Amino acid sequence: MTLLSYSDEPDRRLLGGAISIGNFDGVHRGHAELLRRLCRLATRLGGPAVAVTFDPPPAAILRPESQPPPLTTLGHRAELLRGFGVDGVVVIRTTRDLLAESAENFFASLVVDTLQAKGIVEGPNFFFGRGRAGDPPLLRRLCGEAGIECQIVEPTTSDGAWISSTRIREAILAGEVDSAAAMLSRPYRISGVVTGGAGRGRLLGFPTANLSDIQTLIPAAGVYAGWAAVDGETLPAAIHIGPNPTFAETLPKVEVHLLDQSRQLYGLNLDVDFVRRIRGIVKFDSAEGLKRQIEVDLGGVREALGRG
């Protein structure tokens, strides 16, 4: 991954090809079609295919109070982008000076001078420059004047509406992780570090790993079926998100129980992929009532994962 400020020189192997600029948060099915078109254009033009993204996202600087957590970390985003065949990922450090550039200056400095692009591929909702003044019609005009081939890709739809990071975020916040996965073309993932907890799960016979330092959007409270990747192995898992009202705990937590496992996980990094929401959060009258429900939940998890 190439990291540069707005005025730095990128790796010269990434110059003179086709580019696509965007946040690419989630790298969903709509992004996938755009990236396929990008790679085809780059091959025809005889140069590299380059995805250009931002860190942090522009909205995090312009509207930090309303910026939600991302769907992917920067590293995971770059990994997913490379998985679609691009030759490189250029990451622009977002600054207020960059966001103050006019659309024309942004295009001239980044697209023409810095990346020396011969082609560009964008979606119909691509905006650039100060106040989002740059739009696809302006992009076409600037590309025409600079001799750069411009392609605007039609949006990818699901259930009659555009697939977007916003729609995916709404699905995740509603606990509809299976709907989110359909738009992403893969399960939604969170990653965190395993830390110590109260140990109640182990006392109930269902030890859990408590995840902290999660940098991406956390799904709605509830119990989920999913997969956890640890030490290069992918294991079936039940995930509990939210408080534990049975024990009068009000602080939300993310707890992962690996099915049929009792290994030591403290301090390890855990990637968790969500498959299906099993139920919401319920307060039980006793620890025994909770234990009985967990046994039912684990049956639902096994069924959702095809491990019944």
VEXTI-36571 format. One record per residue: x, y, z of N, C-alpha, C in turn; residue in one letter. Coordinates in steps of 0.001 Angstrom, whole numbers, plus 500000, padded with zeros to 6 digits. Example, Ala and Ser with C-alpha at 12.3 -4.5 7.8 and 13.67 -1.06 7.14 Angstrom:
! residues 2
513190494310507800512300495500507800513200496700507800A 512850497750507080513670498940507140512900500030507870S 
! end
This chain:
! residues 308
500845498817500000500000500000500000500886501241500000M 500568502201499162501342503431499072500648504520499884T 501377505133500795500825506200501615501555507485501279L 500819508511500917501462509767500553500600510926500970L 501230512059501187500467513282501388500100513820500006S 499338514886499982498818515383498713499931515787497762Y 501090516183498294502162516692497440503310515698497264S 503224514519497897504309513548497792504289512845496437D 505406512247496098505507511469494866505137510015495156E 504193509428494425503881508010494619504915507132493933P 504838505845494172505667504860493503505502505037491990D 506599505175491269506525505458489835505885504318489045R 505857503123489624505206502009488946503693502196488891R 503164503136489681501719503359489703501302504547488847L 502232505107488108501919506277487284501514505865485872L 500749506740485240500461506584483816499456505515483466G 498593505159484404497606504122484125496189504636484301G 495295503731484734493898504080484995493694504135486497A 492907505105486952492694505288488380491199505335488688I 490881505049489943489542505275490467489706505853491865S 489015506951492146489151507676493402487880507497494215I 488020507184495510486844507081496360487198506623497760G 486210506650498650486424506141500007486509504615500013N 485735503960499140485713502500499036485428501837500380F 484636502477501236484364501895502545483512500642502384D 484012499534502881483318498264502758483722497466501538G 484180498152500473484520497491499204483389496516498846V 482222497078498542481017496287498316480858495929496836H 479704495339496488479479494857495119479518495991494096R 479046497171494483479134498301493569480575498678493289G 481403498685494327482831498945494138483462497859493264H 483018496613493462483606495501492710483430495691491211A 482242496121490791482010496337489359482877497474488846E 483000498533489635483841499657489238485298499204489091L 485769498375490023487161497907489973487399496979488786L 486405496170488443486553495323487254486702496181486001R 485890497224485909485997498131484763487345498845484765R 487818499218485946489113499880486077490229498988485547L 490220497724485939491286496807485502491247496583483993C 490045496504483421489947496330481963490480497554481226R 490133498736481742490618499964481108492137500057481208L 492687499736482370494140499806482552494859498870481593A 494314497676481407494926496718480476494919497280479059T 493802497874478669493714498425477315494661499598477124R 494836500403478182495716501569478076497189501206478275L 497459499987478709498839499550478886499514500111480116G 498740500390481170499309500923482404498718500232483619G 499109500651484822498609500025486044497177500449486364P 496480499586487092495163499916487650495376500333489089A 494944501548489437495257502125490744493983502615491426V 493738502120492634492640502623493461493203503700494379A 492531504836494428492978505974495237491943506207496333V 492382506145497585491459506347498687492032507348499679T 491290507616500747491640508692501668491745508170503097F 492634508762503875492764508460505291493095509744506042D 492197510220506923490864509667507181489895510050506066P 488657509512506091487672509935505098487417511437505226P 487175512116504121486944513572504189485884513979505206P 484811513199505333483747513560506270484227513560507714A 485266512784508025485784512752509389486422514082509770A 486858514850508785487429516180509045486358517255508936I 485496517121507941484473518149507718483328518067508723L 482933516829509073481796516644509985482122515554510997R 483139515765511844483573514694512757482490514254513731P 481584515167514099480548514816515078479517513842514520E 479401513764513198478392512894512586479005511755511775S 480319511600511843480983510560511063480868509211511773Q 480203508219511187480074506911511845481376506121511730P 481533505078512531482703504204512377482718503601510977P 483892503322510442483974502747509089483531501296509060P 483304500792507854482974499383507661484226498524507554L 485346499135507220486611498412507089487736499279507638T 488740498649508216489953499380508555490704499693507261T 491625500618507333492387500981506142493149499776505588L 493762498989506466494513497825506006493633496788505346G 492468496523505930491548495543505346490997496054504024H 490714497356503974490225497953502726491238497762501603R 492506498049501888493548497897500869493678496440500437A 493562495520501395493632494088501077492490493681500151E 491289494178500431490134493845499596490279494446498198L 490761495681498127490961496320496825491960495549495988L 493049495127496602494047494348495866493463493010495405R 492524492489496189491893491234495823491095491305494534G 490720492507494110489995492676492855490930492942491680F 492230492828491907493166492853490800493854494168490529G 493639495192491379494330496455491123495820496267491395V 496623497050490708498077496941490856498604497696492065D 497836498650492544498289499411493693497158500200494311G 497345500533495589496399501369496321497159502601496806V 496732503759496359497337505020496794496436505615497870V 496997505881499037496241506450500145496634507913500316V 495661508792500182495898510231500342495625510632501781I 496575511253502437496315511803503763495400513009503622R 494244512922504216493260513987504074493584515128505032T 493675516329504494493926517521505290492915518592504910T 492810519615505740491900520722505422492367521467504175R 493681521540503967494188522186502754493735521431501511D 493790520098501579493327519282500456491846519525500188L 491040519549501251489597519705501098489218521113500655L 490142522066500808489874523438500373490200523662498903A 490833522673498256491180522805496838489909522849495982E 489916523688494974488806523684494027488814522368493261S 487689522022492660487608520780491885488644520781490765A 488803521913490100489760522007488983491188521809489466E 491549522440490601492910522292491117493167520879491633N 492166520283492277492286518902492758492561517968491591F 491810518123490524491974517278489343493358517479488733F 493757518729488558495035519005487914496200518487488743A 496122518679490063497243518305490920497347516794491105S 496223516145491422496276514717491726496223513856490468L 495206514069489644494970513180488499496005513399487404V 496257514668487060497134514963485932498608514968486347V 498954515790487343500364515978487687500939514827488515D 500244514448489596500815513461490516500731512044489966T 499540511623489516499361510249489062499499510075487555L 499512511182486819499707511149485365498758510148484699Q 497507510195485131496534509193484689496210509321483206A 496006508170482571495534508130481184494037507794481120K 493501507276482237492091506933482286491584507018483711G 490271507222483851489664507294485179488285506659485111I 487943505908486152486650505229486238485994505623487557V 484761506127487483484051506546488695482583506151488611E 481895506244489738480466506007489782479701507297489564G 478375507228489428477575508413489143477449509369490320P 477820508912491521477734509782492699479121510228493164N 480049510349492216481401510797492543481444512323492587F 481942512867493709482088514312493864483501514595494361F 484048515722493972485418516042494351485598517549494422F 486615517962495170486920519386495288486109520080496371G 486462521327496629485832522125497687484316522167497517R 483614521874498616482165521912498582481549520862497676G 482319519819497324481844518757496411481351519363495099R 482051520414494654481644521107493426481900520274492179A 482880519368492249483153518511491106482174517362491044G 481605517108489879480654516020489684480987515316488374D 480287514231488016480625513510486778480647514373485518P 479688515296485295479801516138484094481080516971484063P 481455517558485214482693518336485257483897517418485059L 483850516226485650484951515281485480485130514929484009L 484026514688483304484116514375481874484769515531481106R 484374516751481439484924517914480723486423518051480987R 486830517926482274488240518071482609489070516962481968L 488525515750481947489235514640481316489382514876479813C 488316515377479194488386515662477761489456516676477441G 489546517730478260490557518767478039491966518243478259E 492119517246479159493448516716479478493805515483478663A 492886515022477785493152513832476991493131512556477795G 492291512513478841492178511339479712490845510652479437I 490878509340479244489624508616479018488837508537480320E 487549508843480247486697508868481439485532507904481251C 485316507052482236484168506144482239483378506339483523Q 482059506523483390481170506599484540480351505312484564I 480501504543485625479889503218485735478505503336486359V 477541502663485762476190502650486325476192501963487690E 475346502418488612475349501833489959474855500396489962P 475355499622490902474876498266491127473719498330492114T 472645497608491834471457497684492681471183496364493391T 470437496471494477469947495318495227468569495673495742S 467574494832495446466185495113495842465721496462495325D 466163496813494114465690498020493463466353499310493900G 467353499248494779468038500462495255469540500293495096A 470234501429494968471691501393494825472327500712496032W 473318499900495764474158499391496843475131500495497235I 475161500803498518476036501874499002476524501526500399S 477594502186500816478105501996502174477048502395503192S 476254503415502875475203503857503792474159502764504000T 473705502138502913472724501052503035473285499882503837R 474526499546503598475151498443504324475253498788505799I 475622500022506101475725500466507500474362500369508194R 473310500774507493471968500700508076471579499255508373E 471913498344507470471594496934507683472336496386508901A 473597496730509041474395496245510168473855496784511480I 473484498055511504472949498654512722471575498101513080L 470910497482512114469627496828512376469807495343512700A 471046494863512705471304493459512968471121492563511764G 470866493157510604470613492376509383471937492065508678E 472772491291509351474117491038508824474077490168507572V 473029489349507422472914488559506197472599489446505003D 471779490490505189471514491450504114472776492232503772S 473531492614504809474788493318504574475751492445503780A 475816491161504122476718490248503422476341490123501950A 475039490150501655474602490052500256475079491258499457A 475111492440500084475582493641499386477103493710499336M 477752493105500318479216493096500345479805491971499494L 479022490919499276479450489658498642480412488885499534S 480350489121500835481120488372501826480534488732503192R 480791487949504235480294488313505563480924489603506060P 480145490345506852480687491548507480481657491147508587Y 482771491877508708483833491515509647484138492639510628R 484376492261511884485000493158512843486268492475513351I 487203493263513843488451492729514382488737493401515715S 489318492653516644489657493222517933490686492375518648G 491074492854519823492052492174520665491306491543521834V 491639490302522160490976489594523253491511490100524590V 490590490558525433490950491048526771490180490262527823T 490563490436529076489909489731530167488519490269530435G 487643489388530906486279489782531267485935489294532661G 484633489263532965484197488855534296484302487350534508A 484422486588533441484564485145533564483267484401533791G 482133485090533618480841484427533866480562483340532828R 480981483588531584480748482587530552481404481270530898G 482611481316531412483306480078531774482593479375532924R 482092480155533905481363479555535023480078478878534551L 479468479441533483478250478835532936478553477656532018L 479833477452531711480211476359530816480382476787529374G 480342478106529122480481478627527760481496479774527777F 482785479456527814483795480522527897483738481449526691P 483926482743526950483890483736525873485160484567525868T 485497485063524680486609486000524500486020487386524337A 486422488310525188485948489686525113486825490481524158N 486208491117523169486967491871522175486988493354522520L 488167493948522426488321495390522602489074495963521403S 489203497277521366489935497970520293489335497657518924D 488015497637518842487322497424517572487171498775516886I 487713498914515692487753500211515014486638500400513999Q 485871499355513751484827499427512726483444499360513371T 482430499521512545481047499554513018480669498235513684L 480052498319514864479622497131515593478139496901515326I 477744495682514972476338495404514690475432495652515898P 474120495638515644473130495833516688473286494778517780A 472826495128518980472893494190520098472138492907519758A 472679491794520193472031490511519952473025489374519964G 472536488185519659473355486985519555473436486593518084V 474649486315517614474891486069516199475634484752515994Y 475425484170514820476253483066514345477324483640513436A 478542483112513548479613483625512701480836482736512730G 481897483271512200483179482565512130484252483455512729W 485177482859513461486276483603514057487595483049513535A 488447483942513080489767483545512580490808483845513648A 491520482806514067492558482962515085493708482020514757V 494922482545514789496124481746514508496027481011513181D 495451481672512170495370481086510844494288480041510678G 493454479846511702492379478853511651491034479553511762E 490056479122510955488710479697510989487786478733511712T 487141479227512794486356478371513676484925478882513808L 483949477973513957482566478416514172482435479121515516P 481595480157515547481520480969516754480113481500516984A 479795481697518259478603482432518673479077483769519213A 478440484845518789478870486193519184477737486880519929I 478046487411521101477076488181521887477516489643521887H 476609490517521460476898491951521432475884492668522319I 476361493517523225475461494295524056475695494061525532G 474802494594526373474928494400527818474446493018528227P 474633492683529493474126491425530038473152491762531158N 471873492013530822470922492457531845470642491415532917P 470874490137532632470645489097533641471518489336534864T 472716489881534667473637490159535772473751491666536044F 472730492421535610472653493866535853473835494615535258A 474402494084534172475494494771533472474898495631532371E 475217496909532376474631497841531408475591498241530305T 476889498026530507477857498407529483477865497367528360L 477782497805527104477801496843525997479180496221525827P 479180494956525444480421494224525199480275493406523923K 481409492997523393481432492037522281482144490799522803V 481395489693522886481935488450523419481819487354522359E 482865486569522224482908485517521208483136484172521885V 482240483235521604482399481864522108482718480962520932H 483872480323520978484263479382519935483638478028520232L 482888477506519287482204476231519496483220475100519642L 483010474293520685483811473070520906485300473381521054D 485595474552521627486988474951521830487171475459523256Q 488354475303523798488657475840525133490069476413525169S 490538476932524038491908477416523959492076478782524624R 493303479116524966493643480399525580493762481459524489Q 493016482559524615492977483556523556493442484941524013L 493683485150525278494008486483525766495186487094525015Y 495003488330524583496052489069523900496119488831522404G 495345487869521906495380487572520479494432488487519707L 494746488689518423493838489399517525492834488406516957N 491564488828516911490499487965516443489731488685515337L 489583488028514187488703488509513116487395487737513204D 486281488455513245484977487812513410484089488173512229V 483611487156511510482703487330510376481289486936510794D 480328487824510529478949487599510957478142486925509843F 477359485909510221476548485176509261475059485472509441V 474559485390510690473134485578510915472877485985512364R 471879486846512563471444487193513922470483486122514411R 470738485602515603469926484534516174468778485099517008I 469047486097517838468016486715518678468519488045519222R 467616488783519847467984490017520519468427489758521955G 468668490848522697469091490749524087467862490568524988I 467956489597525889466850489271526792467383489178528222V 466594489665529188466944489501530602466280488233531123K 467067487353531745466547486107532291466452486207533809F 465555485397534375465309485459535822466452484880536639D 467268484033536010468333483373536756469454482982535809S 470596482654536410471723482175535611471371480855534928A 470564480031535584470161478762534977469295478984533747E 468400479998533831467578480323532672468421480791531503G 469437481604531802470351482064530756471115480887530162L 471564479967531013472323478812530529471486477976529578K 470220477767529912469341476978529037469166477674527687R 469040479019527721468877479753526474470145479702525631Q 471302479761526277472561479676525534472646478350524797I 472201477274525430472218475971524764471319475986523520E 470157476654523638469275476802522480469959477657521407V 470592478758521852471284479648520911472361478911520131D 473121478083520836474210477371520173473666476395519125L 472489475829519389471851475010518365471508475827517133G 471013477064517355470719477949516230471966478364515484G 473060478572516212474330478926515576474824477781514700V 474782476580515230475231475417514450474399475269513180R 473092475459513295472235475352512125472568476426511097E 472767477670511565473075478772510643474397478550509926A 475319477876510579476655477659509998476764476320509285L 475661475572509254475702474263508623476502473255509406G 476527473435510726477297472531511582476398471714512512R 475117471655512178474173470950513030474357469438513000G 
! end
